[in-house]
Amino acid sequence: MTLDPILVPGDTCKQTAKADRLSVIVDAADYFAHAKSALMQAQRRAILVGWDFDTRIELAPDNSVPDVPDELGELLGWLTKNRPELEIFVLRWSLGAVTGIARGMLPPFVQDLMSGRRIHYRVDAAHPIAAAHHQKIAVIDDKIAFCGGIDMTVERWDTSDHTTSNEYRVTPTGDRYGPWHDVTLALDGEAAQAIADVAYDRWEAATGNRLAPITPDPAPIWPDELEPIFTGVTVGVSRTLPAYNGYSGVDEIRRLYLAAIAAARDTLYIESQYLASREIADALIRRLAEPTGPEIVVVIPRHADGDIERRSMDGARHRLLRLIWDADIHDRFRIFYPVTAEDEPIYVHAKVLIADDRILRVGSSNLNNRSLGFDSECDVTIDAADNDDQSAAVRSTISGVRTRLIAEHLGVDATEVDATVAEQQSLIEAIDRHRGRGRTLKPFTRENTADEDSPLADVDFVDPEDVDSVRFDRVYRAVLRRTVRGVRSALPF
């Protein structure tokens, strides 16, 4: 049966482009190591664009290379000293730069002065009040790009076994942190250039300067130990950009989510940091109302990170889940959170959507209002309908990515998951069959979320729907003032 592609330039994506190689990277231990390998091959330019950066983090603490610095900041300096034509550009969200000072980071302008003429640190304040720059992109020589959910900052590094304790899971100041699950992509070819264009657009919006094109060496760049799982595949690059400074907003990602949810036939698998968007919840509810609609499985963290977010985002989740559960008359919806073997919750920061064995989307956007229209985001999507020449291979690989993620959460071998899905003809039944004690997925229920409603779910400053609200503007300015005062009190000078 011929399927209509969901990737439509100007609607659900900025553009489509071909990736010669593409790999899904699960968890930051692998991402940081592969990003370091790619940076080591840079000759002309590296641009790192993110919600947050911490130049003190170690990229490969469990496998460092002799004579090569492992701390991010030291590595970038070492690269410019050893690559005479290399320039490095680092862009982070403006408020993230302020809060980074309280963690012990030097202010970006000080880092810029200390780093020499070929490393450029800048902050991104080109957004409405209270919005965030949330894209997570790294591009090296316009040949390879990383795009997904992982920030190069503190409290992100973890391995896929997500043990309760890990000697390397420690901040630069020596504080231990818990297990963290995340996902990003690496890709090259024309698709890498498409991601580079998004990064250059963001640099120009933040600084007023457009980086000139480069003519890199023709030799390809790819991490030494990263195996591509797709080759010659067409992808779509989608964005969220808020209306700002005379520019119209871009809601390609919102449209993409709705199209992907509508396209699912048998299964819809989602990993997200939040479930807080009423529009997305309504789209799921419409599919659950269908007599033969898809099974829907969502994996999110047990609680949002931080007190204000916990009360507001968990409160929004509390209300939406009850609407979804009430609509699930055919019993096709499950929502889980992962735990370690010792029953400690694993924080889910990944942003993944997989529809059947057809659509794979990985990016920076969450299922909340900010990601759909208020923050800057960038997602990458593969649709088997755009890859008819290798449809069977693409479908098999997409299915394998879903299996790999579920097997990680359940602490079982991927072949066991595949076998049970084939036997039960149900993703939900397969997950329930393998759920148990120890490393597993635990369900959200009406009972264990009963006390999570919160008045903050109605307050706009965390996850606004009405971005023009005067009340929202006043509240956020007050929060920002308190944050700045707290940072000032933490400064050593």
N, C-alpha and C positions, 0 to 999 in steps of 0.2 A: 504494500500500500504506500502510495506517495504521500509524504508529509510536507506540510508547509513549514519552512524554516521560521524560527522565532527571532532570528537575528536580522533586523531590518535597519540599515544605516539611517540615521536621522530620527529613529523612533525608539527602538530598544537597544541600540548601540551607536557609538560614534562612527565606527567603521568595522569592516571585516578584513582580515589579512591572514596570510599563511605563515604558520610556524614550521620551520624545517624540523625542529625538535621541541618537544614539550615534556616536562616532567612535573608531577605533583609531589611536593615536598611536605611531609608530615612532621610537625614539631620543630622547634627552633634549634635544637642541637644539630640536626642535619642542615637546616637552612643556613645557620651562621657558618658552618664549615664549608658549604658549597658557595656561599657568597664570598667568603675569604678566598677560596680557590679561584673564583672568577676575577676578583679584584687583583689578585696576584698576576693575572694575565693582561691587565689594563695597560694601554699605551698612551692614549690621548685624553680620555675623559671618563670620569665616573660621576654620576649624579644620583644622590640618595635623597629621597623625598619621603617624609614620614610624619606621623602624628607626634612621635617622640624619638629622640636619639640620646644615648648616653655613651659618650666616647670612652668611658672607663670600663665598659663590659669586655669580658673575654669571649672571643668568638669560638674557639675550640679548646676549652680548658682541659678536656680529656685526651687531646691529640694535637698538641701544639707542634709547630715546625721549628727546629733549631735555627737560631740566628734570625728569625722573623718574628717581629712583635705580634702578640696575640690580642692585646687590648686594642679596641677599635681606633681610638684616637692616635695611638702610637703607630698602628699599622698604616693609617692614612698618611701620616708624616713620613714614615719609612718609604712608602711607595713613591711619593713625590721626589724624595732624595735619590731614589734609584731609577726613576723613569723621567728623563729630562724633559719630555714633552707632555707629561700627564698633569691635568688639572682636575681637581675634585670639588664638587659642589654639594653642599649639605643644606637641606631646607627642612625645618621643623615648625610645628604649630607654635604660634606666639605664646599662648598661655602655658603650653608645655615647656617652653624655654624658661618661663618665669619660675614654674614649680621645680624645674630641674636644678635651679640655683639652691633651693632648700635641701636638695639631696646631696649637695657638695659639688655640683657641676659649675664650671666657670661660665659666666654669661657668654652667649654666642659672639658678641662683638669682641670680647677679650680673647676667646679662642681664635677668632679671625686674625687679630693682631699678632698673636703668638705663633700662628701656623705658617707664616710665609705667604708669598704672593700667589701660590698655586693651590691653596686650599681656601675655600670660600664658605663660611658659615653664615646663614641668613635665617630669619624667622618669617613665618607666613601669617600676616595679619590681614590679608586681603579677603575678608569674609564679613558677614554681618555680625553685629554684637552678639556674643554668646555662641556663634557657630564655631566649628572646629575644622581645621585641615586634617583629614583622616586617611588620605591615601597612603599606601605603604609600597613604595616603588624603589627599585635599584636598577640602574641601567649602566652597563659598562661598554664604552666605545660604540654605542648604538648597535651592538651586535647581539647582546644577551640582556634580557630583562627578567627581573623577579617582580612579581605582583601578587599580593594576597593579603593575609591578615596579620602578618608577623612584623612587629616593630623591632628595630635594633636598639633595645633599651633594657633596663633592669627588669628582673622578675619574669623573663620570657624563656630563657634557656631551659630546656628539659628534653629528655629522651622519651621515646615512645613507650617505654615500659612504665613510666609515670609511677615510680616507686614512692612510697610515703616519704622517704628521706633519700637525699642524694648529696654526696659531698661537694659536688660542683654547683648545686642549686643554691647559690649564695650571692648576695648583692656586693658591689664594690666596697661597701662599708661593713661587710661581715654578717649581715642579717640573713637568716634562712627564710626561704619562702616555699610555698606548697607546689604541688604538681600542676602543670599548665599544658593544655592541649591546643595546637594551632596548626594552620595549613597555609601554604603559599604555592606559587607556580614558578617554574623557570621555563623560558621559551626564547627562541632565537628567530632569525630570518626576518621577513617583513613584519611579523607580529611584534618583534622586539622594537622595531622602529615605531610602530603604532603606540606602544607603551612609552617610548622615549618622547614622542610628541606630547603625550599627556603630561609627562614630567616637565618638559620645556614650557608648556603652557602655564603650569603652576609656578615655575620659577619666574616667568615673565609677570604673572599676575602679582606675585609677592614682592618682586624687586623692581619692576618697571623695565627690566633689561631682557631682551631675547638672546639666548645663547646662539652663537653662529654655528652653522652646520660644520661638522668635522669630516675629514677624509681619512678614516682609519686604515690601518694595514688590512689587507684582504684576508689574512689568516683568521679562521673562526675562533671564537672563545666559547668554552663550555667547561664547567667544573670537572675536574679530573675523575672523580668517582661517582658522578651522577649519571644514572642510566635513563635515557629518554624512554617514555612509555608511549608517546605518540610521535609519528614522523609525517611531515607533509600534510598537517591538519589545518583546516581553516578555523579561525577563532574570531569572536567578536569582542571588542573592547567597549565597555559601557561605563558611563560616569553619572555621578550626581554632582551638580554645582549649584549653589544657591544664587538667586538673583542678587547682584551686588554692583554698585558703582556704575550703573547704567547698562550692565550686561544682564540679559535674560537668564533665568535659571535653566538648568538642564536636569531632566528627570528620566534619563534613559534606564537607570537601574530600577526605578519603580515600575516602569513599563515592562522591563525584562522579567522581574519577579512575577508579575501578573500573567504574562504570556507563558512562562515556564510552568506555573501552577496549573494553568488552564490546559497545557499540553500533556500533562502526566496522564497515563492510562492505567497503569497497574500499581506503581509505587512512587512515592515522593519522599525522599530522604533529605533532611535539613539539619545542618549544624549551625548554631548561631549563639552569639553572646547574650542576646535578648529575644524575647517574644513580646513586643510592646506596640506593634503597629495594628491599629484597628482595621486598616484597609487590607493588610495581609491576612489578618484573622478572618475577615469577611470572605476573602477569596478561598481560604481553606474550608470555611463553612459551606460555601456553595458546592465545592467538590464532595464534601461529606454527605450532602443532601442527595446526591445522585445515587440511585440504586446500585449501579455498577461502577462507581467512581474508584479512584485509587486508594490504596492504603497510604497513610501519612505517618511518618516517624520523624520526630523532632528530638534532637539532643542539644541541651543547653546546660549551663552551670546551675548548681543547686541554688545559689544566690548570686546576685550581682555583686560587683567588687566595690566596697566603700559604703559607708553608712547612708549617705543621701541617695546614691544609686540603688542600694538595696531596698530602701523604702519606696522610692518612686518606681523603679523598673520592676521590682518584684510585685509591687502593688498593681501596676498595669497588667503584668502577667496573670496575677490572681483573677482579675476581672475578665480578661480575654479567654482564659482557660475555661471558665465557667460557661461562657457563650459557646465555645467550641465543644466542650463535653455535652452540653445540652443538645447541640446539633448533630452529634455523632450517633444517630439512630441506627446505623448499620454496623457499629463497633469496628471502625477502621482507623481510629486515631490513637496514637500512643506518644507520650512525651516523657523523656528520660533524662537523668543526669548520671555521669560516670563517677565511680568511686575506685579507690585503690584497694588492694588486698586487705588493708587494715581499715577499710570503710571510711577513709578520708575523701571528701569530694575532690574531684579533679576539675580545675577551672577550665571551661570551654571558651576559647577566644576565637576559634575557627569560624569562618563564614563560607559555608558550602551548601550548594543545592544540587541534588542529583534527581532527575526525573527519569524513571525507568532505566533503561540502558542507553538512553538517547541524549540527554542533556547533562552536562557537567559545568557548574558555575562556581568559581573560586574568586574571592576578592576581599575588599575591605569593608563592605557594607553589611550591616546587621538588619534584623527584622524589627527596626524601630523607626520612628518618625524622622529622626535626624538623618539617618542614612538614605531616606527616600526623598529628601528635599531640602535639607538644611546644611549638612556638612559636605565637604568635598570627598568623593569616593571614586574608586576605580575597580572594576570587576572584569574578569575574563571568562568567556563562555565558549564551550565546544558543543555544537549541535550536530548529531549524526546526519541530520537532513541536509547540512551543508557539505557533507563529505561522502557523497554517493559512491565515489570511486573506491572507498575503503570502508564502507558502512559497517560490515561485519566486524572488522578489526577495531574500529572506533567503539562500537557498541560493547564488544567484549572487554575493552580496556576501561570504559566508563563503569561497567558493572564490577570490574575488579577493584577500582578505586573505592566504590561503596563497600564492597566486602572487606577490603583492607581496613577501612575506618571502623566498621562495626566489629570486626575481629579484635582490633586494638582495644575497643571499649569493653568487650566481653572477656578479654584475656584468653582467647582460644585461637586455634589455627584457622587461617582463612579458608582452607579446604573444608573444614567442618561446617563453617557458615554456609558455603556454597552448597554443600551436600544437603543440609537441612532445608535451605530455601527451595531446592529442587524437589525434595521429598514432600514438603508441606505446601508448596505453591503459595507461600505467604511469607513476606518479610517479617511481619509481626509474630507469626507463629515460630519462625526460626529464632528470633531474638528471645522470645519467652522460653523456648526450649533450652537455650544456652545460658540464660540468666540464672545466677545462683549466688552462693556466698563467695567472698573474696572479691577479686577484680571483676566488676560487672557494671551493668546499667540498672539503675533503680528508677522506678516510675514516680512521677508526680501524681498525686491523687487529691481528691477533694479534702481528704482528712489531713494530709501532711502540708497542705497549703492553706488550711482554714484560717490561720491567724495572720496571713500575709497581705491582706487588704490594707491600704494606707491612704490618707488624705493627700499625700504627696503625689499619688498617681494622677491627680487632677491639676498639679502645678506644672506650668509650662517650661520652667527654666532648665529642666534636665532633658526632656524629650518633647520639644514644642511641636504642636500642630499649627498653631497660629503664630507665625514668626513675626508678624507685625504688631503683636500685642504690646500695648504700652505698659501693662502690668508686668509682663515678662521682661521687658527692657529694664524696668526699675529693679526688679528682683535680682536679675543677673548682675547688674552693675554693683549691687550691694554685696553679692557673693564674690565678685572679682576684687572689690576693695578689701574684703576680709582676707582673701588669698594673698594679695600683695603685701598686706600688713604682716601676715604670718611668715612670708618669705623674708621680708626685711628683718624680722626679729631673729631669723636663723642665720643671717649673713655674718661672717667673721670680720667684717670691716664696715 
